Amino acid sequence: MAEFDVDLFVIGGGSGGVRAARIAANHGAKVMVAEEYRMGGTCVIRGCVPKKLFVIGSHVHDEIEDAAGFGWTIGQVSFDWRTLVANKDKEIARLEAIYTANVEKSGGQVVKTRAVFEDRHTLRLATGEAVKAKHVLIATGGAPNHGPSIPGIEHVISSNEAFHLPELPKRIVIQGGGYIALEFACIFAGLGCDVTVIYRGDNILRGFDGDVRSHARAEMEKRGITILTGCTVKAVDKHGKEFTTHLSNGSSIASDKVMFAIGRHPNVASLGLEKAGVAINPNNGGIQVDGWSKTSAPHIYAIGDVTHRHNLTPVAIREGHAFADTVFGKRPVQVDHSSIPTAVFAQPEIGTVGLTEAEARAQFSSVDIYKADFRPIKSTMSGRDTRVLMKLVVDATSDRVLGCHIVGDSAAEIIQAVAIAVKMKATKADFDATFALHPTAAEELVTMRTPTARYVREAAAE
Ligand SMILES: Cc1cc2nc3c(=O)[nH]c(=O)nc-3n(C[C@H](O)[C@H](O)[C@H](O)COP(=O)(O)OP(=O)(O)OC[C@H]3O[C@@H](n4cnc5c(N)ncnc54)[C@H](O)[C@@H]3O)c2cc1C
């Protein structure tokens, strides 16, 4: 009898797990994937994809408003939340089936059940079955984290529930200043809800470039979103269908829903990690891995959100692919986590890659900033009060473009292409040598000639 039932057991059928399973199976490995909820994981079922569908739906209102300046008269319009949710669910079910089919087509087996470690090589399925695996990949992702318990926390929803609300709330309070909180704030505001964002820090979007943070905040406020910073939610009371949210600054807000999006934790609980000899990273609570995504047990690897490195789908996919090539494809690959482009699908959109101004100034002795803040061509006719921000952060010594930050329509689409240049270590001279494409907003990226600021560290200047 063979020592192992499978060459690879993948725990979690999300973005990273599915990619790893398919590539490993293509390399000839016998693969089993366990998924306890729905194949596709967070991104497909309750993350990037349904969110983007909601974002697209919430933009329609702006298009209708902007149409008047271009001569259109649009009659009575109405919006039906249930149709949006139902059509989104249909699309998600289609994608879920594709994820299962893709694993099976590659020769892998999908088991729709929870799996936990029984010992270093044995996985116990919720069905009772035990599976012996030569290698194990932990790809269990993460989950919303509401933080320390407060009175009334049971009334608070997370992004998971926001995708399935039976009715569109008229008023919603959202605690959080990160991309998930702000994307939902803009979705709900775009659909006509009265939105209040509560954030404990001094400004939203911690970790983003300072100009992006202030520009995005101002733009969201222009769209009617109330953003209260420097305070937190202390308690939530329920009265019938209504909620009262009590804040640390002594004020309170009435709403129809209260949502928290204040962070996510890696799914490590009750996995039996101690039985498998898998250590937790004390700095972030995720599974501790090395540059190959190998855990403290040499035959067990972990990728994606469960390692709490860069919690983004393309990162989980890249890590899963690299793992499978390394372990089963005789092609050792380490993932380079530098210059990961990111977007916030807020209104307006934010796209960013590379270093922020603050990071660049901390790391480089001489930094040039190129910045353009302008009215987009569409708003000259629509009359919408909105402005675009484009910013390049350049190492003045080598002329290399270290970072690019955009707030405005299609920022995410633009930044995907700019990320290639930044990854290739393009210089400002390369940007300048590139023809502008006129008339676009993105042409600003290749036409900004004079730095708006130059920072030279004193010690370096001497
Ligand atoms: C609201 C929201 C919006 C997002 N938007 C974006 C975006 O626009 N762009 C982007 O790049 N990223 C986005 N993300 C992040 C992205 O979804 C994650 O980074 C990505 O899904 C991580 O993939 P993963 O494979 O590590 O884990 P997941 O996709 O979370 O998959 C883990 C899977 O493991 C399963 N599982 C857990 N434990 C077990 C067990 N013991 N047995 C069996 N199965 C188990 C879970 O059910 C889950 O399906 C968003 C996330 C959220 C919540």
PDBQT file of the ligand as one rigid body, heavy atoms in Angstrom, charges set to zero:
ROOT
HETATM    1  C1  LIG A 501     -14.476  42.752   0.551  1.00  0.00    +0.000 C 
HETATM    2  C2  LIG A 501     -13.140  42.353  -0.012  1.00  0.00    +0.000 A 
HETATM    3  C3  LIG A 501     -12.705  42.927  -1.173  1.00  0.00    +0.000 A 
HETATM    4  C4  LIG A 501     -11.479  42.571  -1.708  1.00  0.00    +0.000 A 
HETATM    5  N1  LIG A 501     -11.072  43.174  -2.860  1.00  0.00    +0.000 NA
HETATM    6  C5  LIG A 501      -9.892  42.851  -3.410  1.00  0.00    +0.000 A 
HETATM    7  C6  LIG A 501      -9.475  43.444  -4.624  1.00  0.00    +0.000 A 
HETATM    8  O1  LIG A 501     -10.162  44.292  -5.190  1.00  0.00    +0.000 OA
HETATM    9  N2  LIG A 501      -8.288  43.055  -5.144  1.00  0.00    +0.000 N 
HETATM   10  C7  LIG A 501      -7.491  42.115  -4.546  1.00  0.00    +0.000 A 
HETATM   11  O2  LIG A 501      -6.433  41.774  -5.082  1.00  0.00    +0.000 OA
HETATM   12  N3  LIG A 501      -7.869  41.533  -3.371  1.00  0.00    +0.000 NA
HETATM   13  C8  LIG A 501      -9.042  41.881  -2.804  1.00  0.00    +0.000 A 
HETATM   14  N4  LIG A 501      -9.438  41.272  -1.635  1.00  0.00    +0.000 N 
HETATM   15  C9  LIG A 501      -8.520  40.322  -0.980  1.00  0.00    +0.000 C 
HETATM   16  C10 LIG A 501      -8.589  38.938  -1.634  1.00  0.00    +0.000 C 
HETATM   17  O3  LIG A 501      -9.915  38.494  -1.633  1.00  0.00    +0.000 OA
HETATM   18  C11 LIG A 501      -7.697  37.962  -0.889  1.00  0.00    +0.000 C 
HETATM   19  O4  LIG A 501      -6.393  38.490  -0.807  1.00  0.00    +0.000 OA
HETATM   20  C12 LIG A 501      -7.629  36.609  -1.589  1.00  0.00    +0.000 C 
HETATM   21  O5  LIG A 501      -8.895  36.044  -1.723  1.00  0.00    +0.000 OA
HETATM   22  C13 LIG A 501      -6.717  35.670  -0.798  1.00  0.00    +0.000 C 
HETATM   23  O6  LIG A 501      -6.699  34.399  -1.384  1.00  0.00    +0.000 OA
HETATM   24  P1  LIG A 501      -6.355  33.117  -0.518  1.00  0.00    +0.000 P 
HETATM   25  O7  LIG A 501      -6.269  31.988  -1.488  1.00  0.00    +0.000 OA
HETATM   26  O8  LIG A 501      -5.197  33.389   0.344  1.00  0.00    +0.000 OA
HETATM   27  O9  LIG A 501      -7.578  32.923   0.473  1.00  0.00    +0.000 OA
HETATM   28  P2  LIG A 501      -9.148  32.891   0.242  1.00  0.00    +0.000 P 
HETATM   29  O10 LIG A 501      -9.523  33.369  -1.101  1.00  0.00    +0.000 OA
HETATM   30  O11 LIG A 501      -9.738  33.559   1.409  1.00  0.00    +0.000 OA
HETATM   31  O12 LIG A 501      -9.486  31.349   0.272  1.00  0.00    +0.000 OA
HETATM   32  C14 LIG A 501      -9.376  30.591   1.443  1.00  0.00    +0.000 C 
HETATM   33  C15 LIG A 501     -10.410  29.476   1.377  1.00  0.00    +0.000 C 
HETATM   34  O13 LIG A 501     -10.115  28.508   2.375  1.00  0.00    +0.000 OA
HETATM   35  C16 LIG A 501     -11.327  27.992   2.877  1.00  0.00    +0.000 C 
HETATM   36  N5  LIG A 501     -11.019  27.380   4.168  1.00  0.00    +0.000 N 
HETATM   37  C17 LIG A 501     -10.589  27.984   5.309  1.00  0.00    +0.000 A 
HETATM   38  N6  LIG A 501     -10.312  27.076   6.257  1.00  0.00    +0.000 NA
HETATM   39  C18 LIG A 501     -10.574  25.855   5.708  1.00  0.00    +0.000 A 
HETATM   40  C19 LIG A 501     -10.468  24.510   6.194  1.00  0.00    +0.000 A 
HETATM   41  N7  LIG A 501      -9.999  24.245   7.418  1.00  0.00    +0.000 N 
HETATM   42  N8  LIG A 501     -10.835  23.502   5.363  1.00  0.00    +0.000 NA
HETATM   43  C20 LIG A 501     -11.293  23.748   4.112  1.00  0.00    +0.000 A 
HETATM   44  N9  LIG A 501     -11.402  24.999   3.613  1.00  0.00    +0.000 NA
HETATM   45  C21 LIG A 501     -11.034  26.034   4.396  1.00  0.00    +0.000 A 
HETATM   46  C22 LIG A 501     -12.224  29.225   2.952  1.00  0.00    +0.000 C 
HETATM   47  O14 LIG A 501     -13.585  28.862   2.976  1.00  0.00    +0.000 OA
HETATM   48  C23 LIG A 501     -11.820  29.951   1.670  1.00  0.00    +0.000 C 
HETATM   49  O15 LIG A 501     -12.658  29.601   0.594  1.00  0.00    +0.000 OA
HETATM   50  C24 LIG A 501     -10.673  41.598  -1.069  1.00  0.00    +0.000 A 
HETATM   51  C25 LIG A 501     -11.116  40.998   0.110  1.00  0.00    +0.000 A 
HETATM   52  C26 LIG A 501     -12.333  41.377   0.641  1.00  0.00    +0.000 A 
HETATM   53  C27 LIG A 501     -12.798  40.722   1.903  1.00  0.00    +0.000 C 
ENDROOT
TORSDOF 0
